[in-house]
Amino acid sequence: MRTRTKIAIVGTGQVGTATAFELIITGLVDDLVLIDLNAQAAASQAMDLNQAASAQSFGTVVTSGDYTDCGDADIVVITASAKLAPGADRGSLLQSSSAIVDSIVPAVVEAGFHGIFVVITNPVDVITERVAKLSGFPRDRVIGTGTALDSLRVRLELARIFSVDEQSIQAYAMGEHGDTQMVPWSAVSFWGKPLDQAIADNPERASGVDPDTVLDEAKRSAFQIVKGKGTTSFGIAATTCSIIASIVRDEHSIIPVSVRLEGEYGHRDVCAGVPVILGVNGIQEVVNIHLSDAEKKAFDASLEHIRTMQEAMPPLPERG
């Protein structure tokens, strides 16, 4: 029985390496394996990160490897992806991302992996569903990053408006990790108050607050980052590590991730971002946010968009 936490990251681009670095400096992993089609790049990144790890007190060991090294891993993080073109939506990556995970997941499972998949590859909702089908794993062990980062962006925008710490705000983006995501504003709270009460009680801070504008600004931030530096990396890396932390430390944190719905919110057989409780065995429970009629309509529309992308995916490869 392993006493050290082992995590494999597949894909050593900006997102994969940022995630690796975050894992190292937070002490979340003992043994970290980097895997990439470019083995030389993975080896160089591992050497660099191993030197960074030596500056910490956690004793993390970083190596490069291949899919056979995933057999005894606790978590496999899939970050491999084509680049998102500036101005394009995440759905434009559908075909390329499908081909990428088609080559990764069967090889990881064949190596004997029985842990938890954490999926970052976009479009993350339909790719999470594909990873689940390719692996045959139950939904509690296939987790997409979903709307976790989107939720953080919404909280940051609200924090800016109200001049409060974003950690004091409870707000979840839900649905697609993309343009159709929605926020159940009726469930947003801070100062121990629902959002509408906070606005009414603090008119000088909340002057001109418009929920649609808040969400638009949160969504726009991702594309501003992509336009300026080619990809988002640090935000999604930190968000991914919060998911991993809740798993390896059995924190039971509530985080909105992409999970296959099995009747929750009136939907089945589709992955979408919803709040869940995360523990050592993965998804412990899907949290039911009570949506207003208008919020439910927006959530349903977002999931319909995910289903449309799901239907456009290429057929699953035949099992060998």
Buried (B, 14 or more C-beta within 10 A) or exposed (E): EEEEBBBBBBBBBBBBBBBBBBBBBBBBBBBBBBBBEEBEBBBBBBEBBBEBBEEEEBEBBBBBBBBEBBBBBBBBBBBBBBEBEEEEBBBBBBEEBBEBBBBBBBBBBEBEBEBBBBBBBBBBBBBBBBBBBBBEBEBBBBBBBBBBBBBBBBBBBBBEBBEBEBEBBBBBBBBBBBEBBBBBBBBBBBBEBBBEEBBEEBEEEBEEBEBEEBBEBBBEBBBEBBEEEBBBBBBBBBBBBBBBBBBBBEBEBBBBBBBBBEEBBEBEEBBBBBBBBBBBEBBBBBBEBEBEEEBBEBBBEBBBBBBEBBEEBEEEEEEE
